[in-house]
C-alpha cells in the first residue's frame, strides 16, 4: 500500500536489495558468499597504518565540504596522467561518501520532474530509485544479450525532447563488459549539439583485463564537458567499507553537485582522506590492480572449466556471469536460492538488475575472494 497513516512513499515499489537478501541468506545458511561485491581479504597494511597515523595526529574532525585539498590535487594529477584531462581541484573535483552517494548527488543536481534518463540494463540497482525520487522517468534500454554491448541504434530512437541524461557504466556491473572506441564515437555523435548530460560510473576503472585501456569519459572533450565522472577508492584499494569516492565534473556541474552533496553528508571521513592522499602517490598501489584481479578471474574460470556452467566473457570488474541453462530450468532467483541453501554457494541472480523481469538463465559471482575460497566454491559448483 502506497499510503499508510498519511505516509505517501516516494519509492513504493522499492524493496530490500537483492544484495542484502542474498548476503543474509549466505549468513543464515553458513555458505560461501560469492554474492555481494566486496573482497574477503584486507586492504594494504600500509594504508591502515596511514589512517591510524592521521587519527593519532588528531585529524578527526570535519574535513572541508568538497574534500581535502591535497587529496583533490592528487586526483587531479592522476586523472590528467591517466586520461589527459585536467580538472581544477578547487572547483571540479569533490570527495564523496562512496560512489553511490556521488551518483545520487549527480542525479539530484540535474534531474527535474518529467525529465527522461536513459539507462542500460542490466543496471546497477541505485540508478532507477535515484532517478525516480527526483521526479525523473527512467528509460531502460537492454544491452545486447550476446555480448552486453550497447545497441546504439536503439539509443538514437530513445532520444526525445525530454531526454536530460544518459547513464553509462564501464567497466560494467554486473556483466563485465567494457566500452570500446566505437562506443565513445557513437555517444559523441548522439550528444553533440544537444543539452543532454552524462553520468559515467567508472568505479571499476582500474580493473580492466588483457591490457585493454579503460576509456574514461574524461578523455573525450565532447563528453567530459557535460559529464559527471564518478569513481571509487573502495574498489581500487579493497576498502569498500570506508565509503570514499569522488566526482570529477566541469565547474558549472560541480557547483550544482556540491549544493546537493553538502546537505547529504557535508564532508566525509577525514583521516581516511589524509591517508589516501599519501597512499595514492605510489602509483603501484593503483596500476597493479588489473593483473591482480585478472589472475583471480582466470583461476576461477580454470577451476570451473569442467562444470556445466558456461562462462560469459568478462573484460573488467571483479564479477563473472555464469550461464546455467545446461543445468536447470529454474528461474535465476530460484536457482540462486537453490545454490545458496542446497549447494552452499551464494550468488546473485541477474533479473533484479532489470526494471522488468528477465528470463536469461544467468547468475553473477564475485571473484574478489581469497584463492582458497574460490577453490572451495568451485568444488561445489563443478559437482552440479
VOGU-3710 file (C-alpha; in Angstrom, 3 decimals, decimal comma):
1> xxxxxxxxxx> 0,000/0,000/0,000  1,361/3,387/-1,004  -0,384/5,460/1,688  -0,177/4,248/5,285  -1,042/6,556/8,190  -0,575/9,571/5,978  2,793/8,477/4,612  2,935/8,686/0,835  6,012/6,702/-0,169  8,311/8,246/-2,775
11> xxxxxxxxxx> 9,537/4,763/-3,713  6,518/2,497/-3,209  7,873/-0,308/-5,371  11,364/-0,461/-3,857  12,091/-3,475/-1,679  15,190/-4,733/0,114  18,024/-5,061/-2,407  18,913/-8,468/-3,782  22,455/-7,983/-2,451  21,222/-7,668/1,125
21> xxxxxxxxxx> 18,836/-10,603/0,672  21,456/-12,983/-0,706  24,131/-11,953/1,798  21,698/-12,563/4,656  20,809/-15,925/3,157  24,506/-16,743/2,896  24,954/-15,954/6,586  21,805/-17,829/7,619  22,887/-20,995/5,790  26,612/-20,560/6,515
31> xxxxxxxxxx> 27,509/-20,763/2,830  30,393/-19,457/0,743  29,428/-15,903/-0,179  30,189/-15,045/-3,816  27,176/-12,754/-3,950  27,808/-9,235/-2,661  30,601/-7,389/-4,445  33,331/-6,885/-1,899  36,706/-8,546/-1,241  37,077/-11,023/1,613
41> xxxxxxxxxx> 40,745/-10,054/2,059  42,119/-7,000/3,810  43,497/-3,823/2,317  47,137/-2,761/2,474  48,781/-2,703/5,918  50,487/0,492/4,829  47,123/2,131/4,177  45,780/1,027/7,568  48,920/2,396/9,242  48,427/5,711/7,454
51> xxxxxxxxxx> 44,822/6,008/8,660  45,958/5,180/12,201  48,766/7,733/11,926  46,427/10,560/10,982  43,882/9,547/13,627  46,581/9,727/16,311  47,780/13,052/14,904  44,319/14,426/15,690  42,845/14,726/12,188  39,441/13,520/13,354
61> xxxxxxxxxx> 37,140/16,499/12,834  35,196/17,706/9,794  37,066/17,883/6,528  36,268/20,724/4,094  32,944/20,144/2,345  34,489/19,428/-1,121  37,176/17,184/0,393  40,776/17,716/1,497  42,649/19,945/-0,980  45,677/17,629/-1,019
71> xxxxxxxxxx> 43,533/14,632/-1,971  41,748/16,566/-4,697  45,125/17,692/-6,033  46,329/14,075/-6,203  43,141/13,056/-8,026  43,641/15,892/-10,498  47,184/14,670/-11,198  46,008/11,059/-11,529  43,172/11,831/-13,951  45,470/14,009/-16,059
81> xxxxxxxxxx> 48,094/11,236/-16,105  45,579/8,520/-17,000  43,210/10,317/-19,351  44,874/13,566/-20,453  42,188/15,710/-18,830  42,891/18,484/-16,337  40,249/19,016/-13,667  40,761/22,012/-11,390  40,948/20,585/-7,866  39,279/23,686/-6,429
91> xxxxxxxxxx> 36,026/23,684/-8,356  35,852/20,482/-10,434  36,615/17,616/-8,015  34,523/16,583/-4,999  35,225/13,818/-2,474  32,097/11,800/-1,654  30,871/9,150/0,772  31,319/6,434/-1,813  30,253/6,303/-5,447  26,574/5,631/-4,696
101> xxxxxxxxxx> 26,305/8,939/-2,842  28,055/10,650/-5,737  25,559/9,103/-8,153  22,631/10,284/-6,040  24,014/13,824/-5,836  24,625/13,883/-9,594  21,073/12,757/-10,406  19,659/15,242/-7,888  21,683/18,073/-9,392  20,260/17,745/-12,907
111> xxxxxxxxxx> 17,039/15,695/-12,921  13,717/17,500/-12,569  10,123/16,280/-12,718  9,341/14,725/-16,088  12,948/14,526/-17,284  13,865/11,297/-19,056  17,065/9,469/-18,151  18,393/6,689/-20,372  19,958/3,742/-18,552  21,198/0,374/-19,803
121> xxxxxxxxxx> 20,021/-2,916/-18,361  21,120/-4,972/-16,578  21,844/-1,896/-14,434  23,280/-1,178/-11,007  20,337/-1,022/-8,649  20,748/2,547/-7,345  20,139/4,264/-10,685  16,369/3,911/-11,028  15,472/4,857/-7,428  17,684/7,949/-7,610
131> xxxxxxxxxx> 16,042/8,994/-10,874  12,506/8,413/-9,610  12,962/10,146/-6,269  13,918/13,279/-8,204  10,813/13,058/-10,374  12,624/11,683/-13,401  11,476/8,957/-15,766  13,904/6,054/-16,330  14,143/4,917/-19,960  15,703/1,427/-19,805
141> xxxxxxxxxx> 17,428/0,023/-22,879  18,546/-3,606/-22,788  22,139/-4,354/-23,678  22,709/-6,856/-26,463  22,232/-10,331/-24,974  25,205/-11,900/-26,744  27,994/-9,610/-25,525  26,208/-6,905/-23,468  27,260/-4,206/-25,893  25,191/-1,037/-26,266
151> xxxxxxxxxx> 22,607/-1,044/-29,119  23,302/2,488/-30,314  20,506/2,449/-32,889  18,036/1,977/-30,027  19,648/4,810/-28,094  19,123/7,170/-31,019  15,464/6,138/-31,214  15,016/6,715/-27,478  16,254/10,315/-27,575  13,409/12,789/-27,137
161> xxxxxxxxxx> 12,996/16,478/-26,234  12,653/15,281/-22,620  15,981/13,413/-22,544  18,016/15,006/-19,760  20,735/12,463/-19,166  22,347/9,204/-20,314  23,983/6,957/-17,709  26,907/4,740/-18,682  28,752/2,209/-16,517  32,069/0,858/-17,781
171> xxxxxxxxxx> 33,600/-1,487/-16,764  30,081/-2,751/-16,291  28,477/-4,254/-13,205  27,116/-6,939/-13,428  28,248/-8,139/-16,870  31,961/-7,281/-17,010  31,532/-5,583/-20,409  33,841/-2,686/-21,332  33,306/0,222/-23,744  35,448/0,426/-26,885
181> xxxxxxxxxx> 36,423/3,390/-29,053  33,415/2,944/-31,317  31,131/3,330/-28,285  32,759/6,654/-27,445  32,389/7,857/-31,047  28,733/6,808/-31,164  27,918/8,612/-27,936  29,802/11,736/-29,010  27,732/11,765/-32,188  24,452/11,384/-30,273
191> xxxxxxxxxx> 25,022/14,117/-27,685  26,805/16,668/-29,881  24,783/19,882/-30,263  22,322/18,774/-27,560  21,770/19,733/-23,923  21,979/16,115/-22,777  24,071/15,482/-19,671  26,028/12,317/-18,905  26,766/10,357/-15,753  29,716/7,998/-16,184
201> xxxxxxxxxx> 30,019/5,376/-13,451  33,687/4,356/-13,629  34,205/2,731/-10,233  35,984/-0,282/-11,779  38,260/1,884/-13,949  41,403/0,065/-12,772  40,019/-3,448/-13,224  40,257/-3,999/-16,992  41,804/-7,148/-18,428  44,076/-8,285/-21,268
211> xxxxxxxxxx> 45,932/-4,959/-21,089  42,926/-3,163/-22,549  42,568/0,569/-21,999  39,790/1,962/-19,841  38,104/4,647/-21,925  37,092/7,284/-19,417  34,654/9,990/-20,465  37,249/12,376/-19,034  39,385/11,655/-22,115  36,737/12,993/-24,528
221> xxxxxxxxxx> 36,278/16,750/-24,851  32,724/16,338/-26,167  31,692/14,005/-23,358  33,608/15,487/-20,420  32,148/18,970/-20,857  28,680/17,634/-19,991  29,581/14,750/-17,667  29,862/13,709/-14,036  32,709/11,169/-13,947  32,378/9,096/-10,777
231> xxxxxxxxxx> 34,897/6,706/-9,256  35,623/4,845/-6,021  38,645/4,321/-3,798  36,781/1,397/-2,243  37,091/-0,696/-5,415  40,682/0,354/-6,107  42,110/-0,136/-2,611  39,902/-3,027/-1,313  38,188/-0,709/1,190  34,509/-0,797/0,245
241> xxxxxxxxxx> 33,516/-0,330/3,894  35,248/3,040/4,102  32,794/4,536/1,593  35,102/7,022/-0,106  34,643/8,051/-3,726  34,903/11,146/-5,881  33,260/13,029/-8,706  35,010/14,985/-11,454  32,872/17,402/-13,459  33,173/20,813/-15,118
251> xxxxxxxxxx> 32,742/23,773/-12,781  29,147/24,577/-13,693  28,082/21,000/-12,910  30,244/20,711/-9,798  28,615/23,870/-8,418  25,183/22,225/-8,568  26,578/18,870/-7,406  28,042/20,416/-4,254  24,757/22,131/-3,406  23,268/18,655/-3,040
261> xxxxxxxxxx> 26,369/16,980/-1,585  26,654/19,410/1,334  23,150/18,575/2,561  23,549/14,801/2,231  26,840/14,310/4,115  28,541/17,750/4,110  32,003/16,155/4,386  33,418/12,634/4,500  35,891/10,673/6,630  38,821/12,938/7,466
271> xxxxxxxxxx> 41,677/10,573/8,469  40,900/8,268/5,549  41,151/11,221/3,155  44,551/12,136/4,590  45,717/8,524/4,318  44,628/8,064/0,717  46,148/11,385/-0,319  49,511/9,870/0,710  48,864/6,298/-0,441  47,801/7,356/-3,939
281> xxxxxxxxxx> 51,219/8,946/-4,584  52,690/5,466/-5,100  51,232/4,535/-8,485  51,994/0,839/-7,904  49,100/0,907/-5,421  46,796/1,660/-8,364  48,164/0,131/-11,533  48,863/-3,377/-10,221  45,127/-3,973/-9,804  44,416/-5,188/-13,346
291> xxxxxxxxxx> 46,830/-8,127/-13,172  45,814/-8,959/-9,608  42,148/-9,396/-10,489  42,824/-10,940/-13,893  44,679/-13,729/-12,112  41,645/-14,314/-9,890  39,290/-14,286/-12,873  41,476/-16,812/-14,691  41,835/-19,011/-11,606  38,086/-19,204/-11,084
301> xxxxxxxxxx> 37,499/-19,889/-14,794  40,020/-22,734/-14,724  38,509/-24,179/-11,558  35,017/-24,482/-13,042  36,151/-25,344/-16,557  34,877/-28,906/-16,197  31,461/-27,829/-14,910  28,248/-27,451/-16,903  28,297/-23,700/-16,379  29,066/-21,551/-19,412
311> xxxxxxxxxx> 31,267/-18,560/-18,599  30,258/-15,321/-20,286  33,098/-13,062/-21,371  34,441/-10,868/-18,573  36,543/-7,930/-19,756  36,576/-5,978/-16,489  35,279/-5,635/-12,890  35,554/-8,481/-10,375  32,289/-10,116/-11,447  31,743/-13,174/-13,613
321> xxxxxxxxxx> 28,439/-14,148/-15,220  27,629/-17,850/-15,394  25,071/-19,337/-17,777  23,357/-22,272/-16,036  20,951/-23,195/-18,849  22,566/-26,639/-19,191  21,985/-27,350/-15,502  18,471/-26,219/-14,589  15,184/-24,829/-15,925  14,601/-22,842/-12,733
331> xxxxxxxxxx> 14,425/-19,060/-12,997  17,509/-17,247/-11,773  16,097/-16,277/-8,378  15,012/-19,821/-7,564  18,299/-21,213/-8,852  20,285/-18,718/-6,731  18,291/-19,737/-3,664  18,935/-23,397/-4,501  22,683/-22,822/-4,829  22,754/-20,977/-1,517
341> xxxxxxxxxx> 20,609/-23,361/0,521  21,446/-26,724/-1,022  24,869/-26,412/-2,655  26,472/-23,956/-0,245  27,440/-21,130/-2,609  25,653/-17,768/-2,514  25,361/-15,916/-5,850  23,325/-13,074/-7,317  20,543/-13,613/-9,900  20,646/-11,281/-12,887
351> xxxxxxxxxx> 16,925/-10,454/-13,165  16,873/-7,871/-10,305  19,197/-5,742/-12,450  16,224/-5,173/-14,800  13,178/-2,986/-14,121  11,042/-5,677/-15,698  11,905/-9,329/-15,154  14,371/-11,066/-17,426  14,304/-14,744/-18,404  18,016/-15,127/-19,051
361> xxxxxxxxxx> 19,492/-18,045/-17,105  22,410/-16,089/-15,732  23,877/-15,605/-12,282  26,645/-13,278/-11,086  29,525/-14,354/-8,883  32,169/-12,139/-7,299  35,728/-13,447/-7,656  37,255/-10,795/-5,352  37,858/-13,574/-2,845  40,801/-15,447/-1,391
371> xxxxxxxxxx> 42,042/-18,231/-3,661  41,081/-20,883/-1,112  37,509/-19,567/-1,042  37,301/-19,642/-4,837  38,571/-23,237/-4,838  36,039/-24,307/-2,216  33,187/-22,667/-4,148  34,337/-24,177/-7,444  34,466/-27,664/-5,922  30,782/-27,346/-5,060
381> xxxx> 29,757/-25,836/-8,403  31,593/-28,419/-10,521  29,534/-31,205/-8,934  26,260/-29,830/-10,334
//
